[in-house]
Every structure is written in structure tokens, then in C-alpha cells.
Amino acid sequence: MKRLLTALLLCLSSEAAMAQLTYNNSAESWSKFVLQPSEDQIPRASDTCLVFVSNRFIHPDSLRFVDEFVDTARLKYFFLEKTQGRWQVFQHATLSEAMEHMPPGRDIVVYAEGMGKIFTANVQRAYLMSKQYGVNVVMFDYASTNTTYKPSKNFKFARANARLSSGQYLQLLKALQEARRNGEPWIANAKLTTFNHSMGNIILEQMVKLHDISGINSEPFIDNMVINAACVPQKNHEDWVEKIRFAKQIYVHYNRTDLQLKGAHVLMLRRQLGEKPGKRGRADNVVYVNFHDVAGWQHSYFMNFPYNEYRLTPAMISYFSKLFNGQGISSQEVTSLLVSSGKEKDNAHF
């Protein structure tokens, strides 16, 4: 009965996600994106901008110029700037060339999303993060859904593509480390946070397990690493997490009533790390943060979304603001914060 109820709730959630995906893939949505014909064009100075590092195939002459399959041969670097309601998309040869156009003086979040995001949807999420937390967002954009597939096939498709993308994610981290070492202006004085959400953590997990990370693992060039609502197995997660030494602090966010992860648990017959890490087998280099009392059944409880009635409390916003701006947060501070947030939720009748 419990599995049946979970599956039913997951289906209802999937219907809402599919409706949103249908709009994101519409001609109306894609018409708001303009791929510039030459990288020689100079973007105008703007605070409404993003950088995308994508492994999707590019079709310059198509309305949907970024497709739904991964290209493991090479990464593409884009600077996106919103002007008069449309996104101007400029392609660059390197990460540094794209980052040079970003507003100076902001901290940086490298963001990897989970299942179900085409290019336009990832732009929306990156834009929300940039606006709500005042950070420069670098989106690692991989193909995590195909609009012609059914949900069950897309689940396998997204997982497979996340695994395939792990080597290119390592390539991105190497570029960030090199820029930090070289003191490049766009990163020299910035705090750097990596934020992997849901299936985006498969990329991180597989990078550590399958690739040689020794080149980036000698020094902590990342300030905060956030493993958020991770759709990866909980069992033995400490084996790969404890190998990570390139981040000063690692945070694992979990919620035992996360609806999407309950669905993944049913499909994979394994507890997911983002549900509950367990009392034993926890990584020694991690701060574990339990969001159950403040997140309910939510899966994306790190931002306020216009299509979702759920709203973060001021204390939660303060926590994520500190996190995304590279500030260290102790276990004691986290405990105090969540007790405060829980009381705020009760008072607000959430």
C-alpha cells in the first residue's frame, strides 16, 4: 500500500512537471532565446546574465538550437544575457572567455540540476538562483530529459546521461581550479560553491568513483560543496564522499519525506542519500542537514519557484544565502537554524 501511494503521488507530480516541460519546449518559449551568429560580438554590460557549460549538441540554424542528447566529445561555453525580455546567447571558446563578461564582485555557484530539464528550463532555474541569492551562476547543462520519451524511459535516460557527463564535469572543475591558481580576475576574490541537485549528484558520484581526480584533489579550491536532495544510493556513500579533498566544506541536504526521492526509491529498490543518510556510515568530512521539518514533501526546497506555492522561511533563505556566498556554517549553526525555521513554518501554518 505504501509503495502504491508513493507511486500515485509521483505520477501526480510527474504530470505537473510534464505540463511545465511542454511549455518550456514550446515555440513561444524558444523564441525568447537568440543564438548569436559570431563569438566576436561583444555582449552589453548587464546584471541579468548567466554562463552555461553544456555538453549538448548545437544546431545553430534551428529554433531549438540546443538539443536533448549529450555530446561527450566536447564542452560548449555560453554567456547568456537577458535584454528586453529575450536571452541573447553568445558562444565562447573557453570558460574564462565567457566568465569575463559576468558582473564583477559576485561569488560564484556552479549548478548541476537533476532529471527533467531541457536547456530553456535550466536557464529559468539558473536565473532564479542568480536573482534570489545575488550570485554569478555557472550552469553545468547536460541532457536530463527527452521530450519524446515516456517518464520511465526518461528516468533511465537521465541517469545514463548523468554518468556519461561525469568526465566533462571534472573538466569544468579543472578549468575552475586553473583559473583560481592563475588569479584570473573573475574568480580571484570570489567564493566558489558547487551545488548538485538530485540526479546532478550522479555526476559528482561517478566523477569521484570512475575518474582520476588526483589533479584537483591536492588543495581545497572550492569553498562549499552542496550535495542537495541526492538521487544516489545512501548505502556506502561515505566511501566516495570521503575521497573529496578539493572542497573546504561539504554539506549533504536530506528530507525523508521527499516525494521525488521516494519515487526513485521505489523504482530502484534502494534508499537514496537525499532521503536519509542513516545514523551509521556517515562521512567524516560532511555536515548533514535534515530539512524534513521545514520542507515537507518538497524536493526543490532551496529556492522560491513562481509555479510552486511552497515558500522558504527567512531563516532558510539566510542559510542558503550564506551557503551560496561561500560562507562556512557549523553543525551547531545548522541545528539552530532548522529549529528556528521549523517554528516559523508552524507559525505560518505550512
Sequence and secondary structure as in RCSB ss.txt:
>XXXX:A:sequence
MKRLLTALLLCLSSEAAMAQLTYNNSAESWSKFVLQPSEDQIPRASDTCLVFVSNRFIHPDSLRFVDEFVDTARL
KYFFLEKTQGRWQVFQHATLSEAMEHMPPGRDIVVYAEGMGKIFTANVQRAYLMSKQYGVNVVMFDYASTNTTYK
PSKNFKFARANARLSSGQYLQLLKALQEARRNGEPWIANAKLTTFNHSMGNIILEQMVKLHDISGINSEPFIDNM
VINAACVPQKNHEDWVEKIRFAKQIYVHYNRTDLQLKGAHVLMLRRQLGEKPGKRGRADNVVYVNFHDVAGWQHS
YFMNFPYNEYRLTPAMISYFSKLFNGQGISSQEVTSLLVSSGKEKDNAHF
>XXXX:A:secstr
 HHHHHHHHHHHHHHHHHHHHHHHTSHHHHTTEEE S TTS     SSEEEEEE EEE TTSSS EEEEE TT  
EEEEEEEETTEEEEEEESSHHHHHTTS TT  EEEEE  SS  HHHHHHHHHHHHHHHT EEEEEE     TTS 
HHHHHHHHHHHHHHTHHHHHHHHHHHHHHHHHT HHHHT  EEEEEETTHHHHHHHHHHHS  TTTTTS  EEEE
EEES  SBSTTHHHHHTT  SEEEEEEEE TT HHHHHHHHHHTS BTTT   SSS  TTEEEEE HHHHTT S 
 SS  TT      HHHHHHHHHHHTT    HHHHHHHHHHHHHHHHHHT 
